[in-house]
């Protein structure tokens, strides 16, 4: 099984400030950990380009795409809400991240690789159609799902979000649709102040009702609670949906050591979570998985957690 990698050193050019949690060092520790674990040499580096404004506007309002470009060009240091820092190069970097996701989908659909890990920044799952939020400019995983439906003609795409924060942007972009199933495991609203969405009662709207599954977890939840949630809710929902492609919003801020939240996973936990999802993909969608980096800010353990995730994607 070949595992693709989306990475470019230009992702380090998105400068959010020296003390911002979402900073370039995140990618540095991830690449060092993958190399140290002997995983990097077994990954296939995929070529990719910056997405165009028109491609980004497949899920975002064109005026919002223009606003991000203008804010970066004019020297703004933040945009939207939730501490979303930017610099002069942030638009280009965010568009490059989107382009990486689209190239990853193309490579898997063409059979060039079986799965892909996208080590990109900025993250994306909080970005709404017309607003930056929570360190996110463009919704990478949502754009990938829309691309798989619109460009590749898939009828059922599943997104599983394991970031400690609910992916409000991803949910809102697809909550009225039946062709994209959105599943999120996250710390429950109220325990975390941001983003305030993701209650279990949020199950979709109109014809999309039943195609959103939120699994909020109580403060201090650990591996036992995650195993129960996967076995009792997440995997059954995915089996019923029968996805043709699986996308993973891979956030690593549910680690016990990550001070941005209050859940208690170990780095190794991301290995078995990934293997469960890969097993589902093998049964339902020819093993097709593209995973994209979302959150995860404890530099002491982020690299190890991502290495566990990547090993799971490789089937080891």
C-alpha positions in Angstrom: 0.0 0.0 0.0 1.4 3.4 -1.0 0.8 6.4 1.1 1.1 9.9 -0.4 2.3 13.0 1.3 1.3 16.6 0.6 3.9 19.0 2.0 5.8 22.1 0.9 8.2 24.3 2.9 6.1 27.3 1.8 3.5 26.2 4.4 6.0 27.6 6.9 5.5 31.1 5.4 2.1 31.6 7.0 3.3 33.7 9.9 0.8 34.1 12.7 3.2 35.5 15.3 5.8 34.1 17.7 3.3 33.1 20.5 0.4 32.0 18.3 -0.6 28.3 18.9 -0.9 27.7 15.1 2.7 28.4 14.2 5.2 27.0 11.6 7.0 24.9 14.3 4.0 22.5 14.2 5.0 21.3 10.8 8.7 21.1 11.7 8.1 18.8 14.6 5.7 16.7 12.5 8.3 16.2 9.7 11.0 15.4 12.2 8.9 12.8 13.9 7.9 11.1 10.7 11.5 11.0 9.6 12.7 9.7 13.0 10.1 7.0 12.9 11.2 5.8 9.5 7.8 6.7 7.9 8.8 9.7 5.7 11.0 7.6 3.4 8.1 5.3 2.7 5.8 8.1 1.6 5.3 9.3 -1.9 5.7 13.1 -2.3 2.9 14.3 -4.6 3.2 17.3 -6.8 0.6 20.1 -6.4 -0.1 23.7 -7.2 -1.9 26.6 -5.6 -5.7 26.5 -6.0 -7.3 29.3 -8.0 -9.8 31.7 -6.6 -12.5 30.0 -8.7 -11.6 26.6 -7.2 -11.8 28.0 -3.6 -15.1 29.7 -4.5 -16.7 26.2 -4.9 -17.6 26.4 -1.2 -16.6 30.0 -0.2 -18.3 33.2 -1.3 -16.3 34.8 -4.0 -16.3 38.1 -2.1 -14.9 36.4 0.9 -12.0 34.9 -1.1 -11.3 38.4 -2.4 -11.4 39.8 1.1 -8.8 37.3 2.3 -6.5 38.3 -0.6 -7.0 42.0 0.1 -6.4 41.6 3.9 -3.1 39.9 3.2 -2.1 42.3 0.5 -2.9 45.3 2.8 -0.8 44.0 5.7 -3.6 43.0 8.1 -2.4 40.8 11.0 -5.7 39.1 11.7 -9.0 38.4 10.0 -12.4 37.1 11.1 -12.6 35.8 14.7 -11.1 33.2 16.9 -7.6 34.5 16.8 -7.1 33.9 13.1 -3.7 35.5 12.4 -2.4 36.3 8.9 0.5 37.9 7.1 1.3 39.0 3.6 1.8 35.4 2.4 -1.2 33.8 4.1 -3.5 33.9 1.1 -1.0 32.1 -1.1 -0.2 29.6 1.6 -3.9 28.8 2.2 -4.5 28.5 -1.5 -1.6 26.1 -1.7 -3.1 24.0 1.1 -6.3 23.8 -0.9 -4.4 22.8 -4.0 -2.7 20.1 -2.1 -6.0 18.6 -1.0 -7.3 18.6 -4.5 -4.1 16.9 -5.8 -4.4 14.3 -3.1 -7.9 13.5 -4.1 -6.9 13.2 -7.8 -4.0 10.9 -6.9 -6.1 8.5 -4.9 -8.9 8.5 -7.5 -6.3 7.8 -10.2 -4.9 4.9 -8.2 -1.5 6.5 -8.0 -1.6 6.0 -4.2 -4.1 4.4 -1.9 -4.2 7.1 0.8 -2.6 10.5 1.5 -1.6 12.6 4.5 -1.7 16.3 3.9 0.7 18.1 6.2 -0.6 21.6 5.4 -1.4 24.8 7.2 -3.4 26.9 7.9 -6.1 24.4 9.1 -9.6 24.7 7.7 -12.5 23.1 9.4 -13.7 26.2 11.2 -13.8 28.4 8.1 -17.4 29.3 7.1 -18.5 30.1 3.6 -18.0 33.8 4.2 -15.9 34.1 7.4 -12.5 33.1 8.8 -12.6 31.5 12.2 -10.4 29.6 14.6 -7.1 29.9 12.8 -8.8 28.8 9.5 -9.0 30.7 6.2 -10.3 28.2 3.7 -12.0 25.0 4.5 -9.6 22.4 3.1 -11.6 19.3 3.8 -14.9 20.8 2.6 -13.3 21.9 -0.7 -12.0 18.3 -1.1 -15.4 16.8 -0.5 -17.0 19.2 -3.0 -14.3 18.4 -5.5 -14.9 14.7 -5.2 -18.6 15.2 -5.8 -18.3 17.8 -8.5 -15.2 16.8 -10.4 -15.0 13.1 -9.8 -18.8 12.4 -9.7 -18.9 10.6 -6.4 -22.3 10.3 -4.8 -21.3 9.6 -1.2 -18.3 11.2 0.5 -17.8 10.9 4.3 -15.8 13.3 6.5 -14.7 12.2 9.9 -13.4 15.0 12.1 -11.4 14.1 15.2 -10.2 17.6 16.2 -11.1 18.5 19.8 -13.1 21.4 18.5 -16.2 20.9 16.5 -15.8 21.7 12.8 -18.6 24.3 12.6 -17.6 25.4 9.1 -17.6 21.9 7.6 -21.0 21.1 9.2 -22.6 24.3 8.0 -21.4 23.8 4.4 -23.0 20.4 4.1 -25.8 20.2 6.6 -28.5 20.5 4.0 -27.1 17.8 1.7 -27.2 14.0 1.6 -24.1 13.3 -0.5 -21.7 14.3 2.2 -21.8 12.7 5.7 -20.2 14.8 8.4 -19.1 13.0 11.6 -17.4 14.8 14.4 -16.0 13.6 17.8 -15.1 16.6 19.9 -15.2 18.1 23.4 -18.8 19.0 24.1 -20.1 22.5 23.6 -20.1 24.4 27.0 -17.0 22.6 28.2 -15.1 24.5 25.5 -16.1 28.1 24.7 -15.3 27.8 21.0 -16.9 27.3 18.5 -20.1 26.7 20.5 -21.6 24.2 18.0 -21.7 20.5 17.7 -24.5 19.3 20.0 -25.8 15.8 19.4 -29.1 17.3 18.4 -27.5 19.0 15.4 -28.2 16.3 12.8 -28.6 18.2 9.6 -31.3 20.4 8.0 -34.1 19.5 5.5 -33.1 16.7 3.1 -29.7 16.6 4.9 -31.2 15.6 8.2 -29.5 12.4 9.4 -26.3 13.2 7.5 -24.6 15.0 10.3 -23.5 13.1 13.3 -22.0 14.9 16.3 -20.5 12.9 19.1 -19.7 15.4 21.9 -17.5 14.0 24.7 -17.4 15.2 28.3 -14.4 16.9 29.8 -11.5 14.5 30.7 -12.8 11.8 28.3 -10.1 9.4 27.3 -9.5 6.3 25.2 -12.4 4.4 26.8 -14.9 7.0 25.8 -13.5 7.2 22.3 -13.6 3.5 21.8 -17.2 3.4 22.8 -18.1 6.3 20.6 -16.3 4.7 17.6 -17.9 1.3 18.1 -21.4 2.4 19.0 -21.9 5.5 16.8 -19.2 6.5 14.3 -18.5 3.1 12.6 -22.2 2.1 12.4 -23.0 5.5 10.8 -20.3 5.1 8.3 -21.2 1.5 7.5 -24.8 2.6 6.8 -23.8 5.5 4.6 -21.4 3.3 2.5 -19.0 6.1 1.5 -17.1 6.0 -1.8 -14.3 8.1 -0.3 -13.3 8.9 3.3 -11.8 12.3 4.3 -10.3 12.8 7.8 -10.0 16.2 9.5 -7.0 15.1 11.6 -6.8 17.3 14.6 -4.4 16.3 17.4 -5.5 18.7 20.2 -7.5 16.0 22.1 -4.1 15.0 23.6 -4.0 15.1 27.4 -1.0 17.4 27.1 -2.6 19.9 24.8 -3.6 22.9 26.9 -6.1 24.3 24.4 -8.7 21.8 25.6 -9.6 19.2 28.2 -9.7 15.7 26.6 -7.2 13.0 27.5 -6.0 10.9 24.6 -2.5 9.5 24.4 -0.4 9.9 21.2 -0.9 6.1 20.6 -4.7 6.7 20.6 -4.5 8.2 17.2 -3.0 5.0 15.8 -5.9 2.8 16.7 -8.5 5.5 15.7 -6.8 5.7 12.3 -6.7 1.9 11.9 -10.4 1.7 12.6 -11.1 4.3 9.9 -8.8 2.6 7.5 -10.5 -0.7 8.1 -13.9 0.9 7.3 -12.4 2.4 4.2 -11.1 -1.0 3.1 -14.6 -2.4 3.5 -16.5 0.4 1.9 -14.5 2.5 -0.5 -11.5 0.6 -1.8 -9.3 2.0 1.0 -9.6 5.6 -0.3 -8.6 8.0 2.4 -7.2 11.5 2.4 -6.3 13.0 5.8 -5.6 16.6 6.4 -3.9 18.3 9.4 -6.2 20.4 11.5 -5.4 21.3 15.1 -2.8 20.1 17.6 -0.6 22.5 19.5 1.5 20.6 22.1 4.8 20.5 20.3 6.2 17.9 22.8 3.7 15.3 21.7 2.2 16.5 18.4 4.9 14.8 16.3 4.4 11.4 18.0 0.7 11.6 17.6 0.9 12.4 13.9 3.4 9.5 13.5 1.0 7.1 15.0 -1.7 8.4 12.6 0.5 8.1 9.6 1.6 4.6 10.6 -2.1 3.7 10.8 -2.7 5.2 7.3 0.2 3.0 6.1 -1.3 -0.1 7.6 1.5 -0.6 10.1 
